[in-house]
Amino acid sequence: MIRLYRADGGELKVVESGNMQDSLWIDAVAPTPEEVESLHSLFRLDLQDVADCLDPNERSRLEIEESYDLVVLRSLLGEEQNGETDVRRVQTMPIGIFVTKDKVVTVRLVPSFSHQELTSDLKRKPKIDTKEDLLLQLMRKVNRDIERRVRPMERTISSIQQDIMTSKRSDVAPTAFILSNNLIVLNMGLLANLNTMSMLPKAKHFKLNKAQLDIAEDLEDDVAQLYEMTTIYREVMANLLNAYESAMANNLQKVMKTLTTISLILFIPIMMTALFSMNLALPLTNDDPVSFWVVIIMSAVFVLGMWMVFRIKQIL
């Protein structure tokens, strides 16, 4: 599906005529083969580049062609579009931004955001009059979505740290492993986006003025900061998972030691009972009613003695 938008008074308006030539932004979401062919014929977009933008595993990069510049970024998939069973799991998708002589064409597999969201989360709505303004807003939107998922992770990590030190450590495993996987996905996506943004000055189909260059530098700094944060969080989570595994292994060791000690304590009464139940001539036999209680008392004395020895040695 292709949506068309034009710049009107610094805002994006839907193009009612349906004519791509009247548009500033052509947003192609999971385009059909006919729509891809239309984009190819009108804007001379390479079919392979369009196909790459629809590949969920496509990496971020900057491509400079004769008729356009292609900026591919990893965009965060919203929770409502996330097909995973657990909505806490992070998933990213590529968004291809083709910048031609006077238009911006985006190609993406899913509608991760709408045109209203480009400025709805900002305290001061920026004006979008040119393709350079639109490009910066698209990049800012991609970065803001990732930032919203990264910022709360510090509180989650602190909660996991506290639970690992308590008896609730067994309950934190799903959250800890999901968070660790999310950090890996975000860290890789941010690194790729950062490398792409650093190459923007090489593009030739959009020219940024001084104010726009400042915005682009701020965006690059924000991405770099988020990348450093996710890198630190990854290291912290790696240490937490190691501590979790050590705690679980220590608990298992204590349980096995306790079971082994109990088995040793119970071994003597079992042996004595088996010995006096054999069909052999042994003391205290010949149907003597006292023999039963003698065996019980001897077993109890041995059990109590071994229990006291293990307690003194701090094994139990």
C-alpha positions as CSV (number, residue, x, y, z in Angstrom):
1,M,0.0,0.0,0.0
2,I,1.3,3.5,-0.9
3,R,0.3,6.6,1.1
4,L,1.1,10.1,-0.3
5,Y,1.8,13.2,1.8
6,R,2.6,16.8,0.9
7,A,4.1,19.6,2.9
8,D,1.6,22.3,3.8
9,G,2.5,25.1,6.2
10,G,5.2,23.0,7.8
11,E,2.9,20.0,8.3
12,L,2.3,16.8,6.4
13,K,-1.1,16.5,4.7
14,V,-2.6,13.6,2.8
15,V,-2.6,14.0,-1.0
16,E,-6.2,13.6,-2.0
17,S,-5.5,13.5,-5.7
18,G,-3.4,10.3,-5.5
19,N,-0.7,11.8,-7.8
20,M,2.8,11.0,-6.7
21,Q,4.2,14.0,-8.5
22,D,2.2,16.2,-6.1
23,S,3.7,14.5,-3.0
24,L,6.7,15.2,-0.9
25,W,6.6,11.9,0.9
26,I,5.7,8.6,-0.8
27,D,5.3,5.9,1.9
28,A,5.2,2.4,0.5
29,V,4.2,-0.2,3.1
30,A,4.5,-3.8,1.9
31,P,4.0,-2.6,-1.7
32,T,2.6,-4.9,-4.3
33,P,4.7,-5.9,-7.4
34,E,2.6,-3.3,-9.4
35,E,3.4,-0.6,-6.9
36,V,7.1,-1.5,-6.9
37,E,7.1,-1.3,-10.7
38,S,5.4,2.1,-10.5
39,L,8.1,3.4,-8.1
40,H,10.8,2.1,-10.4
41,S,9.4,3.8,-13.5
42,L,8.6,7.1,-11.9
43,F,11.7,7.6,-9.7
44,R,14.2,5.1,-11.2
45,L,14.5,3.1,-8.0
46,D,16.6,0.0,-8.4
47,L,14.4,-3.0,-7.9
48,Q,17.0,-4.8,-5.9
49,D,17.3,-1.9,-3.5
50,V,13.5,-1.9,-3.0
51,A,13.6,-5.7,-2.4
52,D,16.4,-5.2,0.1
53,C,14.3,-2.8,2.1
54,L,11.6,-5.4,2.4
55,D,14.0,-8.0,3.8
56,P,13.5,-8.3,7.6
57,N,17.3,-9.0,8.0
58,E,18.6,-6.1,5.9
59,R,21.4,-4.1,7.5
60,S,21.6,-0.4,7.9
61,R,23.6,1.3,5.2
62,L,23.9,4.3,2.9
63,E,23.8,3.8,-0.9
64,I,24.6,6.7,-3.3
65,E,23.2,6.3,-6.8
66,E,22.8,8.5,-9.8
67,S,19.1,9.3,-9.3
68,Y,18.8,8.9,-5.5
69,D,20.4,8.3,-2.1
70,L,19.3,5.3,-0.1
71,V,19.4,5.4,3.7
72,V,18.5,2.1,5.4
73,L,17.9,2.2,9.1
74,R,16.8,-0.4,11.6
75,S,13.4,0.7,13.0
76,L,11.8,-0.6,16.2
77,L,8.6,-2.6,15.6
78,G,5.8,-1.5,17.8
79,E,4.2,-3.9,20.3
80,E,0.9,-4.0,18.4
81,Q,2.7,-5.2,15.2
82,N,5.0,-7.6,17.1
83,G,4.1,-11.1,16.1
84,E,5.9,-12.6,19.1
85,T,3.9,-14.3,21.9
86,D,5.6,-12.2,24.5
87,V,5.2,-8.5,23.7
88,R,8.2,-7.6,25.8
89,R,10.4,-9.1,23.1
90,V,12.1,-6.4,20.9
91,Q,12.0,-6.8,17.2
92,T,13.4,-4.4,14.5
93,M,12.6,-4.0,10.9
94,P,14.5,-2.1,8.1
95,I,13.1,1.1,6.7
96,G,14.5,2.3,3.4
97,I,14.5,6.0,2.8
98,F,15.1,6.9,-0.9
99,V,15.9,10.6,-1.3
100,T,15.5,11.8,-4.9
101,K,15.9,15.2,-6.4
102,D,12.7,16.6,-4.8
103,K,11.0,13.7,-3.0
104,V,11.4,11.2,-0.2
105,V,10.2,7.6,-0.8
106,T,10.1,5.2,2.1
107,V,9.8,1.4,1.7
108,R,9.1,-0.7,4.7
109,L,7.5,-4.1,5.4
110,V,5.2,-3.0,8.3
111,P,3.7,0.4,9.3
112,S,5.8,0.9,12.4
113,F,4.6,4.5,12.7
114,S,2.3,7.0,10.9
115,H,2.8,10.5,9.6
116,Q,1.1,12.0,12.7
117,E,3.6,10.4,14.9
118,L,6.6,12.1,13.3
119,T,5.9,15.3,15.3
120,S,3.3,14.2,18.0
121,D,5.9,13.2,20.6
122,L,7.9,16.5,20.4
123,K,7.3,19.4,22.7
124,R,7.9,21.9,19.9
125,K,6.6,20.7,16.5
126,P,9.3,21.2,13.9
127,K,8.2,22.4,10.5
128,I,8.5,20.0,7.5
129,D,8.9,22.0,4.3
130,T,11.7,20.2,2.4
131,K,12.8,16.7,1.8
132,E,15.8,17.4,4.2
133,D,13.4,18.3,7.0
134,L,11.4,15.1,6.4
135,L,14.5,13.0,6.3
136,L,15.7,14.3,9.7
137,Q,12.2,13.8,11.2
138,L,12.2,10.2,10.0
139,M,15.6,9.6,11.5
140,R,14.5,11.2,14.7
141,K,11.3,9.1,14.9
142,V,13.4,5.9,14.5
143,N,15.7,7.0,17.3
144,R,12.9,8.1,19.6
145,D,11.2,4.8,19.4
146,I,14.4,2.9,20.3
147,E,15.0,5.4,23.2
148,R,11.6,4.7,24.7
149,R,12.5,1.0,25.0
150,V,16.1,1.6,26.3
151,R,15.4,4.2,29.1
152,P,13.2,2.0,31.3
153,M,15.6,-0.9,31.1
154,E,17.7,0.5,33.9
155,R,14.8,0.0,36.4
156,T,14.3,-3.5,35.1
157,I,17.9,-4.4,35.6
158,S,17.9,-3.0,39.2
159,S,14.8,-5.1,39.9
160,I,16.5,-8.2,38.6
161,Q,19.6,-7.5,40.7
162,Q,17.5,-7.3,43.9
163,D,15.5,-10.5,43.1
164,I,18.7,-12.5,42.4
165,M,19.9,-11.7,45.9
166,T,16.7,-13.0,47.4
167,S,14.7,-16.2,47.3
168,K,12.8,-14.9,44.3
169,R,15.8,-15.6,42.0
170,S,14.0,-18.5,40.3
171,D,11.2,-16.1,39.1
172,V,13.5,-13.6,37.3
173,A,14.9,-16.1,34.7
174,P,12.3,-15.3,31.9
175,T,12.6,-11.6,32.4
176,A,16.4,-11.6,32.5
177,F,16.9,-13.7,29.4
178,I,14.3,-11.7,27.4
179,L,16.0,-8.4,28.5
180,S,19.4,-9.8,27.5
181,N,18.1,-10.7,24.1
182,N,16.4,-7.3,23.7
183,L,19.7,-5.6,24.5
184,I,21.6,-7.6,21.9
185,V,19.0,-6.7,19.2
186,L,18.9,-3.0,20.1
187,N,22.7,-2.7,20.5
188,M,23.3,-4.2,17.0
189,G,20.6,-2.0,15.5
190,L,22.0,1.2,17.1
191,L,25.5,0.4,16.0
192,A,24.4,-0.1,12.4
193,N,22.3,3.1,12.5
194,L,25.2,5.1,14.0
195,N,27.5,4.0,11.2
196,T,24.9,5.0,8.6
197,M,24.3,8.4,10.1
198,S,28.0,9.1,10.2
199,M,28.1,8.6,6.4
200,L,25.3,11.1,5.6
201,P,27.7,13.9,4.6
202,K,28.7,11.8,1.6
203,A,25.2,11.9,0.2
204,K,24.6,14.1,-2.9
205,H,20.8,14.3,-3.3
206,F,20.1,16.2,-0.1
207,K,22.0,19.2,1.2
208,L,21.7,20.2,4.9
209,N,21.9,23.8,5.9
210,K,23.6,24.9,9.2
211,A,20.6,24.4,11.4
212,Q,19.8,21.0,9.8
213,L,23.5,20.0,10.2
214,D,23.2,20.8,13.9
215,I,20.1,18.6,14.2
216,A,21.8,15.8,12.3
217,E,24.8,16.0,14.7
218,D,22.5,16.0,17.7
219,L,20.8,12.9,16.3
220,E,24.1,11.1,15.8
221,D,25.1,12.0,19.4
222,D,21.8,10.6,20.7
223,V,22.3,7.4,18.8
224,A,25.9,7.1,20.1
225,Q,24.7,7.7,23.6
226,L,22.0,5.0,23.3
227,Y,24.6,2.6,21.8
228,E,26.9,3.2,24.8
229,M,24.0,2.7,27.2
230,T,22.9,-0.6,25.6
231,T,26.6,-1.7,25.6
232,I,26.9,-1.1,29.3
233,Y,23.5,-2.7,30.0
234,R,24.6,-5.8,28.0
235,E,27.7,-6.1,30.2
236,V,25.7,-5.7,33.4
237,M,23.1,-8.3,32.2
238,A,25.9,-10.7,31.3
239,N,27.3,-10.4,34.9
240,L,23.8,-10.8,36.3
241,L,23.2,-13.9,34.3
242,N,26.5,-15.3,35.5
243,A,25.6,-14.5,39.1
244,Y,22.2,-16.1,38.5
245,E,23.8,-19.3,37.1
246,S,26.3,-19.4,40.0
247,A,23.5,-19.0,42.6
248,M,21.4,-21.8,41.0
249,A,24.5,-24.0,40.8
250,N,25.2,-23.3,44.5
251,N,21.7,-24.1,45.5
252,L,21.8,-27.4,43.6
253,Q,25.1,-28.2,45.3
254,K,23.6,-27.6,48.7
255,V,20.6,-29.8,47.9
256,M,22.8,-32.6,46.6
257,K,25.0,-32.4,49.7
258,T,21.9,-32.5,52.0
259,L,20.5,-35.5,50.2
260,T,23.8,-37.3,50.3
261,T,24.1,-36.7,54.1
262,I,20.6,-37.9,54.7
263,S,21.3,-41.0,52.7
264,L,24.4,-41.7,54.8
265,I,22.5,-41.3,58.0
266,L,19.7,-43.6,56.9
267,F,22.1,-46.2,55.6
268,I,23.1,-47.6,59.1
269,P,19.5,-48.3,60.3
270,I,18.7,-49.9,57.0
271,M,21.8,-52.1,57.2
272,M,21.0,-53.1,60.7
273,T,17.4,-54.0,59.9
274,A,18.5,-56.0,56.9
275,L,21.1,-57.8,59.0
276,F,18.7,-58.9,61.8
277,S,16.1,-59.9,59.2
278,M,18.4,-62.6,57.7
279,N,17.7,-66.3,58.3
280,L,20.9,-66.8,60.2
281,A,21.8,-67.5,63.8
282,L,22.3,-64.0,65.3
283,P,22.2,-62.6,68.9
284,L,18.8,-61.5,70.2
285,T,16.9,-63.8,68.0
286,N,14.9,-67.0,68.7
287,D,11.6,-65.0,69.0
288,D,12.9,-62.8,71.7
289,P,10.4,-59.8,72.0
290,V,13.1,-57.6,73.3
291,S,15.2,-58.0,70.2
292,F,13.0,-55.7,68.1
293,W,13.4,-52.8,70.5
294,V,17.1,-53.4,70.9
295,V,17.5,-53.0,67.1
296,I,15.3,-49.9,67.1
297,I,17.3,-48.3,69.9
298,M,20.6,-49.1,68.3
299,S,19.5,-47.6,65.0
300,A,18.2,-44.5,66.8
301,V,21.5,-44.1,68.6
302,F,23.6,-44.4,65.4
303,V,21.3,-42.0,63.6
304,L,21.5,-39.4,66.4
305,G,25.2,-39.8,66.6
306,M,25.8,-39.3,62.9
307,W,23.4,-36.3,62.9
308,M,25.4,-34.7,65.7
309,V,28.7,-35.3,63.9
310,F,27.4,-33.7,60.6
311,R,26.0,-30.8,62.6
312,I,29.4,-30.2,64.3
313,K,31.1,-30.4,60.9
314,Q,28.5,-27.9,59.6
315,I,27.5,-30.2,56.8
316,L,23.8,-30.0,57.8
